[in-house]
Amino acid sequence: MQKILLFISLLIISNIVSAQSNDKQVEEFLQVIKCSEFLNHGYESIKNHIDSIKEELFIEYQIDFGNKAEVAEFDSFLMNDIEYFRQTTYNDIKVAYWSKYTHEEIQEFLKLAKDSGQNAALLKSNFANNLDSILQYNLPSLLNDVHLELIKIRAKQSDLILKIIANGKETEVSDWDVDLLINTNDENLSQFSILNKSNAVISLPENFDFEKVTSLIIQLDGKNYVIERYNMNFLEMIRKVSSPLTLSGFKDLEFWILTLTDETICLKIKNETCRSR
């Protein structure tokens, strides 16, 4: 048994050392072929294109392009998001080469880049196709970020509204016996409604400490459907990331959508959470 454990330990250590070595070779190869320059140029072109149609986007999303603060907010978002995706793409390329090619193949690509130049290595290592597949995967996410940022900016101009979709058709909130209640850990304000049923507006009390929120209750036709802020079965970091109840869900959106069927009740804030009826 000890010999088996020793063999497994040595095998794991060997794999770790090999992976670290391969990672260093990939990093060196990407530096030699000037991968960062390709990405800088590519993402700068994307940024410039979005900048060139920025006024059109503001008009399309009915945002005042003359509002300098909102334009500056969008510019800051775009710069940060472009940098995030540039770095993400670089890391994805590293993983692609690390996982697709053996240590010997990476060494061959590296030697070719040093001996025969960048173009030969790019062709041999299939760099263009590897990069294109990663960009095809990442770019829709970047464009969706742009969409969400414009909605976030526009949301400042209007109230947050509840929409109810019942069996595929939008209905008036006032037609339903519905309410949205926030539960907190504050003894002085343990529960309160956030829905104005006469106009479907959702709002929090002024200067409310959102960290006190513990759950949301959807009251519908005399029944309660609870959405907990955190899933306590998850690790703390995952709890926060996956929480359906966040302050940005109130500040950055124009609508919450309550979808009703005979079997389920689903509330979409940023993501959709469903309960059985």
Buried (B, 14 or more C-beta within 10 A) or exposed (E): EEEEEEEEEEEEEEEEEEEEEBBEBBBBBBEBBBBEEBBEEBBEEBBEEBEEEBEEBBEEEEBEBEBEEBBEBBEEBBEEBBEBBBEBBBEBBBEBBBEEBEBEBBBBBBEBBEEEEBEEBBEBBBBEEBBEEBBEEBEEEBEEBBEBBBBBBBBBEEEBBBBBBBEEEEBEBEEBEBBBBBBBEBEEEEEBBBBBBEEBBBEBEEEBEBEEBBBBBBBBEEEEBEBBBBEEEEEEEEBEEEBBBBEEBBEBBBBBBBBBEEEEBBBBBBEEBBBEE
